[in-house]
Amino acid sequence: MGVGGVATAPGASDLEPASRIIEEMSPVTSGDIIPFLQRLQDAYGYLPRDVVLAACERTGLPASRVFGVATFYAQFYLEPRGRHLVCCCRGTACHVRGGRKILDAVERTLGIRDGETTKDMLFSLETVACLGACAFSPVMVLDNTYYGKITPHRAELLLKKIMKEES
């Protein structure tokens, strides 16, 4: 953001990762949008609007099409996310076995709700329809590690341990 909250064009150093990706994938066509966005997101941690617009201008891809893909697929993020991702399952097996209590404990511990990121950018919280580990329900995933048959207390302890380590 520029002065007074007005968006400005990204600086050359901000575009260096995008420029490298464009060169490596050149020519970038409409059939490359998903892998192109994946690579951009890997480089930036999310898809910064100004970077995507500049990349569209350089590749000739229509911004409306690129943003259409980015907003359609849940794998893409248009806002920065926390260093640690917490996923709570809201599927039937987890729901029946207390999944809502896990989510409540996570929300209470982090002070955020589903889809939000803590102000310190340490955690982002998401709920998902199913994590595919129903036999171990309720399930929570923290940084790609599955915690099955988790309790609200254990979820809170895991999060507080990270908070302590990162402070």
Contacts in CASP RR format, 6 or more apart in sequence:
PFRMAT RR
TARGET T0000
AUTHOR 0000-0000-0000
METHOD contacts of the structure
MODEL  1
MGVGGVATAPGASDLEPASRIIEEMSPVTSGDIIPFLQRLQDAYGYLPRD
VVLAACERTGLPASRVFGVATFYAQFYLEPRGRHLVCCCRGTACHVRGGR
KILDAVERTLGIRDGETTKDMLFSLETVACLGACAFSPVMVLDNTYYGKI
TPHRAELLLKKIMKEES
1 7 0 8 1.000
1 8 0 8 1.000
2 8 0 8 1.000
7 49 0 8 1.000
7 50 0 8 1.000
8 50 0 8 1.000
9 50 0 8 1.000
9 54 0 8 1.000
10 48 0 8 1.000
10 50 0 8 1.000
10 51 0 8 1.000
10 54 0 8 1.000
14 48 0 8 1.000
14 50 0 8 1.000
14 51 0 8 1.000
15 51 0 8 1.000
15 54 0 8 1.000
17 40 0 8 1.000
17 43 0 8 1.000
17 44 0 8 1.000
18 40 0 8 1.000
18 43 0 8 1.000
18 51 0 8 1.000
18 54 0 8 1.000
18 55 0 8 1.000
18 58 0 8 1.000
19 58 0 8 1.000
21 36 0 8 1.000
21 39 0 8 1.000
21 40 0 8 1.000
21 43 0 8 1.000
21 55 0 8 1.000
22 28 0 8 1.000
22 55 0 8 1.000
22 58 0 8 1.000
22 59 0 8 1.000
25 32 0 8 1.000
25 35 0 8 1.000
25 36 0 8 1.000
25 39 0 8 1.000
27 59 0 8 1.000
28 36 0 8 1.000
28 59 0 8 1.000
28 60 0 8 1.000
28 61 0 8 1.000
29 61 0 8 1.000
30 61 0 8 1.000
30 65 0 8 1.000
33 61 0 8 1.000
33 65 0 8 1.000
33 66 0 8 1.000
33 69 0 8 1.000
34 69 0 8 1.000
34 73 0 8 1.000
36 55 0 8 1.000
36 59 0 8 1.000
36 61 0 8 1.000
37 47 0 8 1.000
37 52 0 8 1.000
37 66 0 8 1.000
37 69 0 8 1.000
37 70 0 8 1.000
37 76 0 8 1.000
38 75 0 8 1.000
40 47 0 8 1.000
40 51 0 8 1.000
40 52 0 8 1.000
40 55 0 8 1.000
41 47 0 8 1.000
41 75 0 8 1.000
41 76 0 8 1.000
41 77 0 8 1.000
44 51 0 8 1.000
45 77 0 8 1.000
45 80 0 8 1.000
45 81 0 8 1.000
46 77 0 8 1.000
46 78 0 8 1.000
46 79 0 8 1.000
46 80 0 8 1.000
46 81 0 8 1.000
47 70 0 8 1.000
47 76 0 8 1.000
47 77 0 8 1.000
47 78 0 8 1.000
49 78 0 8 1.000
52 63 0 8 1.000
52 66 0 8 1.000
52 67 0 8 1.000
52 70 0 8 1.000
53 63 0 8 1.000
55 61 0 8 1.000
55 66 0 8 1.000
56 62 0 8 1.000
56 63 0 8 1.000
56 66 0 8 1.000
69 76 0 8 1.000
70 76 0 8 1.000
70 78 0 8 1.000
71 78 0 8 1.000
79 117 0 8 1.000
80 117 0 8 1.000
80 121 0 8 1.000
81 117 0 8 1.000
81 121 0 8 1.000
81 124 0 8 1.000
82 117 0 8 1.000
82 118 0 8 1.000
82 121 0 8 1.000
82 122 0 8 1.000
82 123 0 8 1.000
82 124 0 8 1.000
83 121 0 8 1.000
83 122 0 8 1.000
83 123 0 8 1.000
83 166 0 8 1.000
84 122 0 8 1.000
84 123 0 8 1.000
84 124 0 8 1.000
84 142 0 8 1.000
84 143 0 8 1.000
84 162 0 8 1.000
85 123 0 8 1.000
85 124 0 8 1.000
85 126 0 8 1.000
85 141 0 8 1.000
85 142 0 8 1.000
85 143 0 8 1.000
85 144 0 8 1.000
86 106 0 8 1.000
86 110 0 8 1.000
86 123 0 8 1.000
86 124 0 8 1.000
86 125 0 8 1.000
86 126 0 8 1.000
86 140 0 8 1.000
86 141 0 8 1.000
86 142 0 8 1.000
86 159 0 8 1.000
87 125 0 8 1.000
87 126 0 8 1.000
87 127 0 8 1.000
87 128 0 8 1.000
87 131 0 8 1.000
87 140 0 8 1.000
87 141 0 8 1.000
87 142 0 8 1.000
88 94 0 8 1.000
88 99 0 8 1.000
88 102 0 8 1.000
88 103 0 8 1.000
88 106 0 8 1.000
88 114 0 8 1.000
88 125 0 8 1.000
88 126 0 8 1.000
88 127 0 8 1.000
88 128 0 8 1.000
88 140 0 8 1.000
89 99 0 8 1.000
89 127 0 8 1.000
89 128 0 8 1.000
89 129 0 8 1.000
89 130 0 8 1.000
89 131 0 8 1.000
89 132 0 8 1.000
89 133 0 8 1.000
89 137 0 8 1.000
89 138 0 8 1.000
89 139 0 8 1.000
89 140 0 8 1.000
90 99 0 8 1.000
90 100 0 8 1.000
90 103 0 8 1.000
90 127 0 8 1.000
90 128 0 8 1.000
90 129 0 8 1.000
91 129 0 8 1.000
91 130 0 8 1.000
91 134 0 8 1.000
92 134 0 8 1.000
93 134 0 8 1.000
93 135 0 8 1.000
93 137 0 8 1.000
93 138 0 8 1.000
94 102 0 8 1.000
94 131 0 8 1.000
94 134 0 8 1.000
94 137 0 8 1.000
94 138 0 8 1.000
94 139 0 8 1.000
96 137 0 8 1.000
97 137 0 8 1.000
97 138 0 8 1.000
98 138 0 8 1.000
99 137 0 8 1.000
99 138 0 8 1.000
101 138 0 8 1.000
101 152 0 8 1.000
102 138 0 8 1.000
102 140 0 8 1.000
102 150 0 8 1.000
102 151 0 8 1.000
102 152 0 8 1.000
102 155 0 8 1.000
103 114 0 8 1.000
103 127 0 8 1.000
104 152 0 8 1.000
105 152 0 8 1.000
105 153 0 8 1.000
105 155 0 8 1.000
105 156 0 8 1.000
106 125 0 8 1.000
106 140 0 8 1.000
106 155 0 8 1.000
106 156 0 8 1.000
106 159 0 8 1.000
107 113 0 8 1.000
107 114 0 8 1.000
107 125 0 8 1.000
108 156 0 8 1.000
109 155 0 8 1.000
109 156 0 8 1.000
109 159 0 8 1.000
109 160 0 8 1.000
110 118 0 8 1.000
110 123 0 8 1.000
110 125 0 8 1.000
110 159 0 8 1.000
111 118 0 8 1.000
112 118 0 8 1.000
112 123 0 8 1.000
112 125 0 8 1.000
113 125 0 8 1.000
114 125 0 8 1.000
114 126 0 8 1.000
114 127 0 8 1.000
115 124 0 8 1.000
115 125 0 8 1.000
115 126 0 8 1.000
115 127 0 8 1.000
116 124 0 8 1.000
116 125 0 8 1.000
117 123 0 8 1.000
117 124 0 8 1.000
117 125 0 8 1.000
118 124 0 8 1.000
122 162 0 8 1.000
122 163 0 8 1.000
122 166 0 8 1.000
123 159 0 8 1.000
123 162 0 8 1.000
131 139 0 8 1.000
131 141 0 8 1.000
131 146 0 8 1.000
132 139 0 8 1.000
133 139 0 8 1.000
133 146 0 8 1.000
133 148 0 8 1.000
136 146 0 8 1.000
136 148 0 8 1.000
136 149 0 8 1.000
137 148 0 8 1.000
137 149 0 8 1.000
138 148 0 8 1.000
138 149 0 8 1.000
138 150 0 8 1.000
139 146 0 8 1.000
139 147 0 8 1.000
139 148 0 8 1.000
139 150 0 8 1.000
140 146 0 8 1.000
140 147 0 8 1.000
140 148 0 8 1.000
140 150 0 8 1.000
140 155 0 8 1.000
141 147 0 8 1.000
142 158 0 8 1.000
142 159 0 8 1.000
142 162 0 8 1.000
147 154 0 8 1.000
147 155 0 8 1.000
147 158 0 8 1.000
END
